Amino acid sequence: MSERTLNEIIAQRKEKIKSLITDGIDPYPHKYDRSHKITEALDQFEKLEGKKGTCLAGRLMSRRVMGKASFANIMDGSGRVQLYLSREDVGVDKYAMFKLLDIGDYVGVSGELMTTRTGEKTLKVHELTLLSKNIRPLPNVKEKDGQLFDGFEDKEQRYRKRYLDLIVNPDVKETFVKRAKIYKSIRNYFDENEYLEVETPILQPLYGGASARPFKTHHNTLDMDLFLRIADELYLKRLIIGGFEKVYEFSRNFRNEGMDRTHNPEFTAIEWYEAYVDYFYLMDQVEALFKHLAKDLGQNVFEYNDHEIDLTKPFHRATMSELVQQYAKVDLSTADAAELLKVCRKNSIDTASDANYGQLLDALFDALVEPHLIAPTFVTEYPKAISPLAKNKRDSDGTFVERFELFIAGNEFANAFTELNDPIDQRERLEAQAALRASGDEEAQTLDEDFLQAMEYGMPPTGGVGMGLDRLVMLLTGNRSIRDVLLFPQMRPESTG
């Protein structure tokens, strides 16, 4: 639609508003008392059929004006219903008003349910009330034989104007209804297991708990820079130190990094921490949580990225080294950093020439192993060099730590540690991270002195997990892009030409 045509339509509809007001009709009343949602009325059809006083409300989605009688469809948050209006039933004035209505207007209708000759459940309207006059036309909504087609299909515009997407593609709502059910199920799981739901700061004087670039802002009254959190880990650990033994948080996090099919700069995660447990316990717990979700959703097998994921089967477990040896064809019993660098170069994997053993092993894993991890798989024993907050693998030389990540269909879903609770070791590791930052690594973690002091008061043995919820919703709803499970994903500004 051209800008000129759009402006003409808007001008015409504004004139309609003036005409309605002149006729004593308020185009934007304050309220309307409906008796039922549409699906509730249709579910009670046998009880309500032929009885006056069924009051429904919704957006006008189609209409067919046929002289003295007309058909229309309205939609509310629960569903759609056909309307039958006649000049005899609603009166001359209201029928004339109906002719001034446009697709997209909100109306209230009162009448009696009936069945048409074609067998469609329909509300025979006796009273018609305009609830909100639409000025701007809905996109691409066309009607034929009472059905809508040619909906809002432009993906970019659907993300930018989600409200229009929800209007003309109502099936999209199901993803977000299911997202809410998933959140509720997760919350029930932790509440039933005696975890305490908490809230920690989003604005932080120092960011930490992950390796990522932050967003920075400034507080005028305090005259200090603050950061939007990249993770809530260090604050939740402070609560473990303070005596809470089981805590969890639904966390809105922000990372100033790239955007792709599985990453948005603003995202939701859940993190939970429990005293006196290790990462073996957490693997069992995470697997139990996924099975709990499948049960609550009434589904065991999920279609994701062209794969069937069966959450009822036992999750696989393998160390990072075992998997790299399998897929990179390198003998890690003898290979040092120089040998791993050669393997990276051979496979065209971009790494820094001064990357350490752990970074090179991780690079090989990312490039050569991850795509093969289709069935749910716990990858364990990560290099210490890339895991500054995890406890050393017990009975080892300190090269690896007790950390796992859960992979499904080639994507990471959860990250967990036997948490480091030795304050001296923790200080040394964060000092090493600070040195990396000083040398130019913007994703190296910061040294949080207050957190280190908190650890010096004593932190019990603890296990902790972080899990991205947007990606989890993608899996459980079968969506390929994170933008399809976010109501308002981040978008580049539209070109103004």
N, C-alpha and C positions, 0 to 999 in steps of 0.2 A: 504494500500500500504506500503510495507516495505521500510526502509530507503535506502537500496541498489537499489531497483527498482526506487525510486524517483530520486536518484542521477544519475542513468543511463539515465532516461528521460531528466533530466536537461542537462546532458552532450550532449545528442543527439541534443537537441534544440539549444544549443550553437554552435554546429557544423553547424546546418542549418543557423544560423546567419552568420557564416563565409562564407558559400557558397553563401548566398544572397549578401553579400558585394563584394565577388569576381565577381559576375555577374553584379555588378554596381547598386544594389538595396539598397537604404537606409532603414534599418529596423525600423528606428525611425525618420521619417520626422517631420518638425516643425509645419506644419498645413495642413488642408484639407478644401477646400471650398465646403460644402454641400449645396444643394439647398433647402432641406426639412428635417424635422424630419420624421421618418418613419410613424408615425400616420398621420401627415399632408399630406404626399404623398398618403397614402391609402384613406384618406378622400376626396382627390381631384382626385380619380382614373379615373373617367369618363373624366375629363378635361385633364389629363396627359397621358392617355392610348395611346400607339403607338407613342408617341413623345419622341425623344431622348433628353438627357440632364438632366434627373432626377438624381441628385447626392445625395446618401445616405452614411452614415457612421455608424459603430457599431462594436460590438464584435461578432466574429464568434462563434455560439453556436452549430451548427451541420453541417455536410457535407456528401454527398454521391457521391463519384467519380465513374463515369461509363464510362471509356474509354475516348472518345472524348467529352463527355458532362457530366456535374455534376449539382447537386442541393446542396444548402446550405441555412442556416438561419443565419441572423445577428440580433442583438438586440441593440437598443440604449435606451436612458432614457425614451422614450415614448412608445416603443413597439417592435414588431418583424416583419420581412418580409422574404419571401422566395426569394432566388436568383436562376437564371438559368444561368450557364456559359457553353460556348462551345469553343473548341479550334479555331473554325472558327471565332467566334465573337471577342474574346479577343486576339487572336494571340498565336502562339506556345510558345513564351517565357513567357508570363503572365500566360498561362495555366499551364506551368511547375512550375511557382512560386506558383500557387494556390495549386498544389499537395504537396508543401512543408509546407503549412500552417497547423496550429494546432488549435483545439478548444481553444478559449480564445484569439486568435489574434484579433487585431483591423484592419479593412479594410475600404477603401473607394471604392464605386462602382458607376459607372455612366452608365446609359442605358435608357431603355424604359419599362414602365409598361405594363404587359400583363396578360391574364388569361390562366392558364394551362388547359389541357383536363379534369382535375379533378375539375376545377372551382376555383382554388386557385389563388389569386392575387399575382403576382410574378414580380420581376424586372429582365428583360433580360439584362445581363451585357455586356457592350461593352468595358469598361475600368475598370481595377482593380488596386488598389493602396494599398500596405501594409502600415499601419499606426503605428503599434506597435506589435513587435514580442513577443509572450508569451513564457516565459521560464519554469515557474512552472505550472504543470497541474491543472486544476480546479478539485475540489473534486466530486467524485461520479456522474459525469455527463455522462449519457449513452443515446444513441439514438436508436430509433426503429421507422421505418416508418416516419422519419422526426420529431418525437416528443421526448422531453427530459423526462427522468424519473429517479427515484432513486436519488433525489436531496440531498442537504446538510442537513441532519436530526438531527445530534448530537447537542442538545440544547447548551451544554457547548461550543462547538466549534463555533457554530453560533454566540454566544455572544462575544467570544474572537476574532473572525475574521469576524466582521460584513460585511466587504467588500465582502467576499466570499458569505455570506448569501444573500446579495443584488444581487449578480450576478446570483446565481443558484436558488434562491427563490425570483423572482422579485415581487411577491405579497406582500412581507414584506414592500416594499417601500410605499404601500398605507397607512400604519399606520403612517409613518412619514410625508407623504404629508398631511394627515388629521390633524396631530399634528400642522403643520404650519398653516393650516386653522383655527384651534381652537385659536391659539395665535393671529392671525390676527383679528378674530372675537372679542376676548376679548379687544384687543387694540382699535378697532373701537368703542366698547361700551363705554369705558372710555373717549376716545377722543371726541366722540359725546356728552358726558355729561360734557364736559369742565374740565376734569381732566388734570393735567400736568404730563407727563411721566418724571421721574427723574432717576438719578443714584447715589447711595451712596456707601461708601467704602466696598470692600470685605476684605481687610486687615485692621484690627481694633486693636487699643491698648488695648481695653477691649471688650469682647463679651457680648451681652445681647439681650433682647427681646424674649427670650424663655428659657425653662429649658432643657438644653442639654449639653453634653460634647463637647468641641471644638477641632479643630486641631490647633496645635501651630507651629509657624515657627520663624525665626530670620532674622532681617534686618541687614546686615553687616555694611553698612555706618552709620546708626543711632545707631548701637550696642544696639538694643532693640528687645525684643520679641514682636511678633504680633500674632493675631489669625485670622483664616478664619471665616468669619461671620456665625453665626448660624441663624440669622434673621436680617432684616433691620429696625425693628420697631422703635428703639430709634432714628435713624437718620431721619426717615420720620417724627417722631414727632417733631424733631428739626426744620424741614421745616415748619410744621404747626405753631410752635412758631414764626418762622421768618416771617410769613405772607402769605405763600402759603396756600390757603384754601382747595384745592383738589389736592392730589398728588397720583401717583401710580408708582410701580416699578416691573418689571420682575426681580426677584432676584435669583441668583445662590447661594445656601446655602450649608453649609458643617457641618455635625454633626458626631462626632467620636463615633458612637454607633453601635448597631447590625444591621445586614442585614437580610432581609427576603423578602417575596413575595411583600410587599408594601413599603419597606424601602431600600434606597440606600444612602451611606454616602454623596454623592454629588447629589443634587436634585434642581429642579426649583420650585419656588413659586411666587405668586403675592401677594403683600400687597398694600392696598390703605387706605387712611385716608381723612376724610372730616370734616371740622369745623362745629360746631353748630348742629350736629346730634347725635342720640343715637343708641343703639343696636336694638331698634324696627324698626327704619328707615333702618338699615343695613340688617335686616332679609328680608324686602320687596325687598331691592336692590339685595341681593344675589339670591333670588328666581327669580327676573326679569332677572338677568344675565344668569342663567341656561336656562330659557325659550328663551332668545335671542340666546344662543348657539344652542339649539335644532332647532330653526327656520332657522338659518344660515346653519346648516348641513342638513336641509331638513328631519329631523327624530325626532319623538316624543318619541318612546319607544326604550330603549337600553337594550341589553342582557348583564348582568354583574354578575359574580359569581353565575350562574344558576338562576338568578332572572330577571324578566322583570321590568325595571324601567321606569315608565311613567312620563316624566318631565312636562307634560301639567297639571297634577292634582295639586291642592293646596298642599303645603308642610305642614306636620303636625308640631305642636308646643307643647312642654311639658317641665315642669321643671325636673331637675335631680332628685329632691326629689320625685316627683310624679312617675317617672319611677322606681326608686329604690324601693319604697313602693310596686309597682305593681309586679315587678319581683323577688325581694328579700324577699317579704312577711314580711316586718318589719315596725312597726309603728314608723315613724320618729317624730311624735308629742311628744313622750315620750323617745325615745332612745337617750342615750348619747354615748360618744366614747367607753366606756367599753362594752355597748350592741352591738355596731357595730363591735367591735373586735370579740365578740363571734359569730356573724353571719358570719364574714369572716372565722373564724376557722371552723365553721360548714360546710361551703362550700369549704373548702380546698383552700382558697385564701391566698396566701403568703403575709403577711404584717408585718412591724416592730411592735414590742410590744409597742413601744412608739409613734406610729403613731397617729396624731391628728384626730379630727372628720372629717375634710374636706378630709384628705388623705384616711381615711377609707371609707367614702362615695364614693369617686372617685374609689377606688379599687372594691367596690361592683358593681358600675356602669359598669366598664370595663369588669368584669367577667360575670355578670348576665344580663345586659341590652343590651349592644352594639350588640350582635349577633341577637337580635330581631328587630333591627331598620332597616328594609328593605326599605320601602318607604321613600323618602326624609323627614327627621325629624330634626327640630331645637330643640336642647336640651338647655334649658335656666337655668339661676340662679345657677351658679357654686359656690362652697365654696370659700370664700376669701382666705383661707389658701393655696390654690393651684393656685391663680390668682392674683399675686402681682401687676399687671399693670392695673387692671380693677377697675372701680368705684363701690362703695357700692351700693347694690340694694336700690333704694329710698324707704323711709318710712319703714325701717327695722332695725334690731338690729345689723347689720354689719356682720352677719355670711355668707351672700351670696352677690355676686356681679352681676353686669349686664354684663353677658358674655353668649354667645351661641356658640355651635359647631353644624355644620351640619353633619348628618350621613345619609349614603345611603348604603344599602346592608351590614350593619354591619361595615362600615368603615367611619372614620372621613374625611370630605372633606374641611371644613372651620372652622376657629376659629375667634371670633370677640368679641370686648368689647365696652361698653361705656367707653372710656379711662379715667383713673384717671388723673385729672388735678390739684389736690391739692398737691403742692410741699411738704408740711409738712407730710401729710399722705404717699406720695410716698417715702420720705426719710425713714420714720419709717418702711415701708414694705421692702424696699431694705436692710435696716440694719438687719432686721429679716432674710432675705435671706442670708446675709453675715454670720450671726451667724450659720445658717444651714450648709453653706459651711465649716466654721471653725470646725464644729463637724463631717465633713466627707462626707456630701452630695455633690458629684461632679456635680450634675445637678442643684443645687440651683443657682439662678441668682446672678450676680455680682453687686456691688455697683458702678455705673458710676457717679462720682462726676460732670463731665462736663454736663451730661444730667440733673442731679438734679439742677445744677445752671441755665441751660437753662429754666427749668420749673419755677424757681423762678422769671424769667422775665415775666411770665404770659402765660398760654396756654389756648385757648378758649375751651369750651365744644367740644369734638371731638369723632367721631366714627371711628374705624379702623378694618380692616379685613385682615387675612392672609389665603391663600388658596394654597394647594399643586397642582401644575399643572400636575405633572407626574401621580398622582392618578386620576385626572380629565380626562386626556387623556385615561387612562385605562378604565374608565367608558364609554367614548364616542366612543371608538374603540372596546370595548368588549374583551380586553386583561386581562388575569388573573395575570400576573406578571409584576412588574415594569421594569424588564429587557427587556420585549418585547416592551416597549415604549421609551427606552433609546437606542440611537445608539451605545454607548460604555459604558455599565454598568460596575461597579467595580467588579472585579473577583479575587478570590484567585490565587496566582501564580501556574502555572502548575507544577506538580511533575516532577522532573528530573530523578526520579528513584534512 
